[in-house]
């Protein structure tokens, strides 16, 4: 007789490390426990002796890492009696907030920048029943509005300024340490609002402080060149990048992220849109892993620094992929040649056989 272990979400799994109580009503969709995948082919193409692991957060319930923080944020909002949540979003936060709000039976209000959100993410927010407010402005304008509205309206903000979001997101570091049995040498991660790099460092630091691991990784944050306030040393007023999830010029965790960089002896770097898209395509074609453009920034940056030797040979590297590739299918199709690149043939055996042989 076969027995299957009941799958639980990250709050149940790490209840002793999170700010919840025995009687807390947990709002969960079975998030967390995402795969840590060792790359087989890309390190050989780099011709460098490195071990690269991908933490594939795109396999969370709504397709992004946001679910880790949202299960905590919505759980605590409900515990505190909130009937509605609100967020500004470039897409993934709105999708996650909408899903967890529907699970909890409360309302989600989401502010998105007009024309600056991938359709896969917008579709999620709409299908989950969120009240979608499209503003004539960017994410940073939306974030400012959310903070102002929350001062006068009975809604709970579930952006990463909500401290419970980071509590949930830190569990990704727990999973990495448990699977590797030790800390990686480097952890590379896309940076937009900078909450995720902050949360990972919290997780690594907790296990280190408790003596579960002896070391912590060097934290390396990568931004898109057109949206790189950490590289400019100041906020960016009009950020632009194909990597919509990190098109943020005013990171809400600005000070925290700088502290992570200092405490971990890490650094920030930037990648052009072309380099990001090339990494996205390479990861899909060479390793079978499909992520959205912003996610690929972590691998794109890591490959840059491996090639220059900034990340030395012999290193064990973890790259976080923050969202699934189906979040932004339009960009994926465009960079694969578009629909015009599809091979159209007659529905005959000879036509199929000829098309196959043309590719040998």
Buried (B, 14 or more C-beta within 10 A) or exposed (E): EEEEEEEBBBBBBBBEBBEBEEEBEBBBBBBBBBBBBEBEEBBEEBEBEBBBBBBBBBBBBBBBBBBBBBBBBBBBBBBEEBEBBBBBBBBBBBBBBBBBBBBBEBBBBBBBBEEBBBEBBBEBBBEBEBBBBBBEBBBBBBBBBBBEBBEEEEBBBBBBBBEBBBBBBBBBBBBBBEEBEEBBBBBBBBBBBBBBBBBBBBBBBBBBEEEEBEEBBBBBBBBBBBBBBBBEEEEBEEBBBBBBBBBBBBBBBBEBBBEBBEEBEBBBBBBBBEBBBBBBBBBBEBBEBBBBBBBBBBBBBBBBBBEEEEBEEEBBBBBBBBBBBBBBBEBBEEBEEEEEEEEEEEEEEEEEEEEEEEEE
